[in-house]
């Protein structure tokens, strides 16, 4: 195995109240002119005001861009960039889910280097950007610790994957208390997104000993607590475990890469506007079932980490239990298939070729234990449709 390169934020604070250390974090990093990047809901609910109050009390002026959109687009990136340039800010504070965090990452790159967002999609590598302090409010994307951002090109609806050290936040303040108001659907979808991150990182062709242990810990935490977090939104133990697992999953896949699930998920989100976590959840069981035979030892270990298989179960039985357990979990959390979500049959089947091409172009399927060609991916999309 070749040497693994591990990339993490310079400062990583995890636990209740972590978001309240923003003033200290800015001072540690010698940053003085932050722009808060968030979405309308968090502005309306007072999250941004509560975050900014200590900054104002400390004499740190902070601008606000509160118009982030779900699944950020090149248009929304441009709007935020305009605000940044008008205010001469020296960093971005991203508050929200993956969309707000990815918006800030995209703006950080364009502010430093110029050009268009499409100039930085893979296989390009983004080496640097303005400092970003990430404060996640959902337990799922792991964007607070990753070197990735996903931006939809408004011109052609392509969901572009951008990668590089310049997209790793300089600091991440991971405060599970910010997730206590998350609704059931968002809790389920972001939690399943985290589970995908952990499983994919563990079975990836780029897996390494550092990420293996973190991925297994994330799987265990999610499997144990996701149902409670969904059913009991004020369950602090479950919320804390899910937030930690989300960050662990982010660290794992940021340093070992995702695989076929994420490769197939991005075009579903771009073409049909399915939220990222939900599109991953739709694909999780079927893609895993298709892949398990090509890394049986690894997938069996996933089953055992998740408590789906016993240590003395045979490898074959563990694989059966893994697939069955993932099907049961997505059923319990009421994950719809594309048809149930409202996508028209002719639209889905008419887009199979485009989706397969975009999935392969992302590069993620090349990390999968079982390598897929376009025909394989189209067949999997058909299977997912049938549900």
C-alpha positions as CSV (number, residue, x, y, z in Angstrom):
1,X,0.0,0.0,0.0
2,X,1.4,3.4,-0.9
3,X,1.6,6.2,1.7
4,X,-1.7,7.9,2.5
5,X,-2.0,11.7,2.5
6,X,-4.2,12.9,5.3
7,X,-5.7,16.4,5.1
8,X,-7.7,17.9,8.0
9,X,-8.7,21.4,9.3
10,X,-6.0,23.2,11.3
11,X,-8.5,23.6,14.2
12,X,-11.2,21.0,14.9
13,X,-13.5,21.6,17.9
14,X,-16.2,19.0,18.6
15,X,-18.9,19.0,21.2
16,X,-21.7,21.0,22.9
17,X,-20.9,24.7,22.6
18,X,-18.2,24.4,20.0
19,X,-19.9,27.0,17.9
20,X,-19.7,29.5,20.7
21,X,-15.9,29.6,20.3
22,X,-16.0,31.5,17.1
23,X,-14.5,34.7,18.5
24,X,-11.5,32.8,20.0
25,X,-11.1,30.8,16.8
26,X,-10.9,34.0,14.7
27,X,-8.3,35.4,17.0
28,X,-6.3,32.3,17.0
29,X,-6.1,32.5,13.2
30,X,-5.5,36.3,13.1
31,X,-8.7,36.8,11.1
32,X,-10.6,40.1,11.6
33,X,-13.1,40.6,8.8
34,X,-15.4,37.6,8.4
35,X,-18.3,37.2,6.1
36,X,-21.1,34.9,7.4
37,X,-22.4,32.6,4.6
38,X,-25.7,30.9,5.5
39,X,-29.2,30.3,4.2
40,X,-32.6,32.1,4.6
41,X,-34.0,29.6,7.0
42,X,-31.2,29.9,9.5
43,X,-31.4,33.7,9.3
44,X,-35.2,33.6,9.9
45,X,-34.8,31.2,12.8
46,X,-32.2,33.5,14.5
47,X,-29.3,31.1,14.2
48,X,-27.1,33.7,12.4
49,X,-28.0,36.5,14.9
50,X,-27.1,34.3,17.9
51,X,-23.8,33.3,16.2
52,X,-22.9,37.0,15.4
53,X,-23.8,38.5,18.8
54,X,-20.5,37.5,20.5
55,X,-18.6,38.9,17.5
56,X,-20.3,42.3,17.7
57,X,-19.7,42.3,21.5
58,X,-16.0,41.7,20.8
59,X,-15.8,44.5,18.3
60,X,-15.5,42.2,15.3
61,X,-17.6,43.4,12.4
62,X,-19.2,40.7,10.3
63,X,-21.1,40.9,7.0
64,X,-23.8,38.4,6.1
65,X,-24.7,36.6,2.9
66,X,-28.0,34.8,3.8
67,X,-29.1,33.6,0.4
68,X,-27.5,30.1,0.0
69,X,-29.7,27.7,-1.9
70,X,-30.0,23.9,-1.6
71,X,-27.4,22.2,-3.8
72,X,-25.4,25.4,-4.5
73,X,-25.3,26.7,-8.1
74,X,-22.8,28.8,-10.0
75,X,-25.3,31.6,-9.9
76,X,-25.5,31.5,-6.0
77,X,-21.7,31.3,-5.8
78,X,-21.5,34.4,-8.0
79,X,-24.0,36.3,-5.8
80,X,-22.0,35.5,-2.7
81,X,-18.7,36.4,-4.3
82,X,-20.1,39.8,-5.2
83,X,-20.9,40.5,-1.5
84,X,-17.5,39.3,-0.5
85,X,-15.6,41.5,-2.9
86,X,-17.7,44.5,-2.0
87,X,-16.8,44.2,1.7
88,X,-13.1,43.4,1.6
89,X,-13.5,40.4,3.9
90,X,-10.5,38.2,4.8
91,X,-12.4,35.0,5.5
92,X,-15.7,33.2,5.4
93,X,-17.7,31.7,8.2
94,X,-20.0,29.0,6.8
95,X,-23.1,28.2,8.9
96,X,-25.5,25.6,7.8
97,X,-25.6,22.3,6.0
98,X,-23.5,21.1,3.1
99,X,-24.9,23.7,0.8
100,X,-23.8,26.6,2.8
101,X,-20.4,25.1,3.5
102,X,-19.9,24.2,-0.2
103,X,-21.0,27.8,-1.2
104,X,-18.3,29.2,1.1
105,X,-15.7,26.9,-0.3
106,X,-16.5,27.8,-3.9
107,X,-16.4,31.5,-3.1
108,X,-13.1,31.1,-1.2
109,X,-11.5,29.6,-4.3
110,X,-12.9,32.2,-6.8
111,X,-12.0,35.1,-4.5
112,X,-8.4,34.1,-4.5
113,X,-7.9,32.7,-8.0
114,X,-10.7,34.2,-10.2
115,X,-12.1,32.4,-13.2
116,X,-15.3,30.2,-13.3
117,X,-16.3,27.4,-11.0
118,X,-16.1,24.9,-13.9
119,X,-12.3,25.7,-14.1
120,X,-11.9,23.9,-10.8
121,X,-13.9,20.7,-11.3
122,X,-12.0,17.4,-11.2
123,X,-9.5,16.4,-12.5
124,X,-8.3,19.9,-11.6
125,X,-6.9,20.3,-8.1
126,X,-7.6,23.4,-6.0
127,X,-4.5,24.2,-4.1
128,X,-5.6,27.2,-2.0
129,X,-8.5,29.5,-1.1
130,X,-9.5,32.2,1.4
131,X,-9.8,30.8,4.9
132,X,-13.1,29.2,5.7
133,X,-14.4,28.4,9.2
134,X,-17.1,25.8,9.0
135,X,-20.0,25.5,11.5
136,X,-22.3,22.6,10.4
137,X,-26.0,22.6,11.5
138,X,-26.7,19.1,10.0
139,X,-25.2,15.8,10.9
140,X,-24.4,14.4,7.5
141,X,-22.3,15.9,4.8
142,X,-19.0,16.0,6.6
143,X,-18.2,19.1,4.5
144,X,-16.6,20.7,7.5
145,X,-13.6,18.4,7.2
146,X,-13.5,17.5,3.5
147,X,-11.4,18.7,0.6
148,X,-14.4,18.6,-1.7
149,X,-17.3,20.8,-2.8
150,X,-20.2,20.0,-5.1
151,X,-21.5,22.9,-7.2
152,X,-24.2,22.7,-9.9
153,X,-23.3,24.5,-13.2
154,X,-26.3,26.6,-14.0
155,X,-25.5,26.5,-17.7
156,X,-25.9,22.8,-18.1
157,X,-27.1,21.4,-14.8
158,X,-24.0,19.4,-14.3
159,X,-23.2,18.7,-10.6
160,X,-19.5,19.4,-10.6
161,X,-17.1,17.8,-8.0
162,X,-14.2,20.1,-7.0
163,X,-11.4,18.8,-5.0
164,X,-8.1,19.9,-3.4
165,X,-6.4,21.1,-0.3
166,X,-7.7,24.7,-0.9
167,X,-11.2,23.4,-0.1
168,X,-10.4,22.1,3.4
169,X,-11.8,24.5,6.0
170,X,-9.1,26.1,8.1
171,X,-11.3,25.5,11.1
172,X,-14.4,23.4,11.9
173,X,-16.6,24.0,15.0
174,X,-18.8,20.9,15.3
175,X,-21.6,21.6,17.8
176,X,-24.3,18.9,18.0
177,X,-26.7,21.3,19.8
178,X,-27.2,23.1,16.5
179,X,-28.9,19.9,15.1
180,X,-31.6,19.6,17.8
181,X,-34.2,21.3,15.6
182,X,-33.5,19.1,12.5
183,X,-36.7,17.6,11.2
184,X,-37.2,13.8,10.6
185,X,-36.6,13.8,6.9
186,X,-33.4,15.9,7.1
187,X,-32.1,13.8,10.0
188,X,-32.7,10.6,8.1
189,X,-31.2,11.7,4.8
190,X,-28.1,13.4,6.2
191,X,-27.6,10.4,8.6
192,X,-27.7,8.0,5.7
193,X,-25.4,10.2,3.7
194,X,-22.9,9.9,6.6
195,X,-23.4,6.1,6.5
196,X,-22.6,6.1,2.8
197,X,-19.4,8.1,3.5
198,X,-18.3,5.6,6.0
199,X,-19.0,2.5,4.0
200,X,-17.7,3.9,0.8
201,X,-14.4,5.1,2.4
202,X,-13.9,1.6,4.0
203,X,-14.4,-0.3,0.8
204,X,-12.7,2.3,-1.5
205,X,-9.7,1.3,-3.5
206,X,-8.0,4.3,-1.8
207,X,-8.8,3.1,1.8
208,X,-5.9,3.3,4.3
209,X,-5.3,2.3,7.9
210,X,-6.0,5.8,9.2
211,X,-9.4,6.1,7.6
212,X,-10.4,2.5,8.2
213,X,-10.7,2.8,12.0
214,X,-12.6,6.2,11.6
215,X,-15.0,4.8,9.1
216,X,-15.8,1.7,11.2
217,X,-16.4,3.9,14.2
218,X,-18.8,6.1,12.2
219,X,-20.7,3.0,10.9
220,X,-21.1,1.8,14.5
221,X,-22.4,5.2,15.8
222,X,-24.8,5.7,13.0
223,X,-26.2,2.2,13.1
224,X,-26.8,2.5,16.8
225,X,-28.3,5.9,17.0
226,X,-29.9,7.0,13.7
227,X,-33.4,5.6,14.4
228,X,-33.4,7.3,17.8
229,X,-32.2,10.6,16.4
230,X,-35.1,10.5,13.8
231,X,-37.8,9.4,16.3
232,X,-36.6,11.5,19.2
233,X,-35.4,14.8,17.9
234,X,-34.4,16.1,21.4
235,X,-32.4,13.0,22.3
236,X,-29.1,14.6,23.0
237,X,-27.2,11.3,23.2
238,X,-28.3,10.3,19.8
239,X,-27.8,13.7,18.3
240,X,-24.3,14.0,19.7
241,X,-23.4,10.5,18.4
242,X,-24.8,11.3,14.9
243,X,-22.9,14.6,14.7
244,X,-19.6,12.9,15.7
245,X,-20.2,10.1,13.2
246,X,-20.9,12.7,10.5
247,X,-17.5,14.3,11.1
248,X,-15.8,10.9,11.3
249,X,-17.5,9.9,8.0
250,X,-16.3,13.2,6.5
251,X,-12.7,12.6,7.6
252,X,-12.8,9.1,6.2
253,X,-14.1,9.8,2.8
254,X,-12.1,13.0,2.4
255,X,-9.0,11.0,2.8
256,X,-10.0,7.7,1.1
257,X,-12.6,8.9,-1.4
258,X,-16.2,7.9,-2.1
259,X,-17.2,5.2,-4.7
260,X,-20.0,4.3,-7.0
261,X,-22.9,5.4,-4.7
262,X,-21.8,9.0,-4.7
263,X,-20.8,8.9,-8.4
264,X,-24.4,7.8,-9.3
265,X,-26.0,10.2,-6.8
266,X,-24.7,13.5,-8.2
267,X,-26.5,13.3,-11.5
268,X,-29.7,12.3,-9.8
269,X,-29.5,15.5,-7.7
270,X,-28.5,17.7,-10.6
271,X,-31.1,16.5,-13.1
272,X,-34.1,15.9,-10.7
273,X,-33.2,18.2,-7.8
274,X,-33.3,15.3,-5.3
275,X,-31.5,16.4,-2.1
276,X,-28.0,14.9,-1.9
277,X,-28.4,12.8,1.2
278,X,-31.7,11.4,-0.1
279,X,-30.3,10.5,-3.5
280,X,-27.5,8.6,-1.8
281,X,-30.0,6.8,0.4
282,X,-32.0,5.7,-2.7
283,X,-28.9,4.1,-4.1
284,X,-27.3,2.7,-0.9
285,X,-28.7,-0.8,-0.7
286,X,-28.8,-1.6,-4.5
287,X,-25.2,-0.5,-5.2
288,X,-23.9,-2.3,-2.1
289,X,-25.7,-5.5,-3.2
290,X,-24.1,-5.2,-6.6
291,X,-20.6,-4.6,-5.1
292,X,-20.2,-6.9,-2.1
293,X,-18.8,-9.9,-4.0
294,X,-15.7,-7.9,-5.0
295,X,-14.6,-7.0,-1.5
296,X,-16.3,-9.6,0.7
297,X,-14.0,-9.3,3.7
298,X,-14.4,-5.5,3.8
299,X,-18.1,-5.5,3.4
300,X,-18.5,-8.3,6.0
301,X,-16.5,-6.1,8.4
302,X,-19.0,-3.3,7.7
303,X,-21.8,-5.6,8.7
304,X,-20.2,-6.6,11.9
305,X,-19.3,-2.9,12.8
306,X,-23.0,-2.0,12.3
307,X,-24.2,-4.8,14.5
308,X,-25.9,-6.6,11.6
309,X,-23.7,-9.7,11.7
310,X,-22.0,-11.6,14.5
311,X,-18.3,-12.1,14.6
312,X,-18.7,-15.8,14.1
313,X,-21.0,-15.5,11.1
314,X,-19.6,-16.7,7.9
315,X,-18.5,-14.1,5.4
316,X,-21.3,-15.0,3.0
317,X,-23.9,-14.7,5.8
318,X,-22.5,-11.4,6.9
319,X,-22.9,-10.0,3.3
320,X,-26.5,-11.2,3.2
321,X,-27.2,-9.6,6.5
322,X,-25.5,-6.3,5.4
323,X,-27.7,-6.0,2.3
324,X,-30.8,-7.0,4.2
325,X,-30.0,-4.6,7.0
326,X,-29.5,-1.7,4.6
327,X,-32.8,-2.4,2.9
328,X,-34.5,-2.6,6.3
329,X,-32.9,0.7,7.5
330,X,-33.9,2.6,4.4
331,X,-37.4,1.2,4.7
332,X,-37.6,2.1,8.4
333,X,-36.6,5.7,7.6
334,X,-39.1,5.8,4.8
335,X,-36.6,6.5,2.0
336,X,-38.6,6.7,-1.3
337,X,-37.5,5.3,-4.6
338,X,-37.3,7.8,-7.5
339,X,-40.8,6.9,-8.6
340,X,-42.3,7.5,-5.2
341,X,-40.4,10.7,-4.9
342,X,-42.3,12.0,-7.9
343,X,-39.9,11.6,-10.8
344,X,-41.8,10.7,-14.0
345,X,-40.9,7.4,-15.6
346,X,-40.1,8.8,-19.0
347,X,-37.9,11.4,-17.5
348,X,-35.9,8.9,-15.5
349,X,-35.4,6.4,-18.2
350,X,-34.8,9.1,-20.8
351,X,-31.9,10.4,-18.6
352,X,-30.2,7.1,-18.1
353,X,-27.4,7.7,-20.6
354,X,-26.7,11.2,-19.3
355,X,-26.7,10.1,-15.7
356,X,-24.3,7.2,-16.4
357,X,-21.9,9.4,-18.3
358,X,-21.9,12.1,-15.6
359,X,-21.4,9.4,-12.9
360,X,-18.3,8.0,-14.7
361,X,-17.0,11.5,-15.4
362,X,-17.0,12.3,-11.7
363,X,-14.2,9.7,-11.1
364,X,-15.8,8.2,-8.0
365,X,-16.9,4.9,-9.6
366,X,-13.2,4.2,-10.3
367,X,-12.7,3.7,-6.5
368,X,-15.5,1.1,-6.2
369,X,-14.5,-2.5,-5.4
370,X,-16.4,-3.6,-8.5
371,X,-15.7,-1.4,-11.5
372,X,-18.7,-0.3,-13.4
373,X,-19.2,0.5,-17.1
374,X,-22.0,2.7,-18.4
375,X,-24.3,-0.3,-19.1
376,X,-23.8,-1.5,-15.5
377,X,-24.7,1.9,-14.1
378,X,-27.8,2.2,-16.3
379,X,-28.9,-1.2,-15.1
380,X,-28.5,-0.1,-11.5
381,X,-30.5,3.0,-12.1
382,X,-33.3,0.7,-13.5
383,X,-33.1,-1.4,-10.4
384,X,-33.3,1.6,-8.1
385,X,-36.4,2.8,-10.0
386,X,-38.1,-0.5,-9.5
387,X,-37.4,-0.2,-5.8
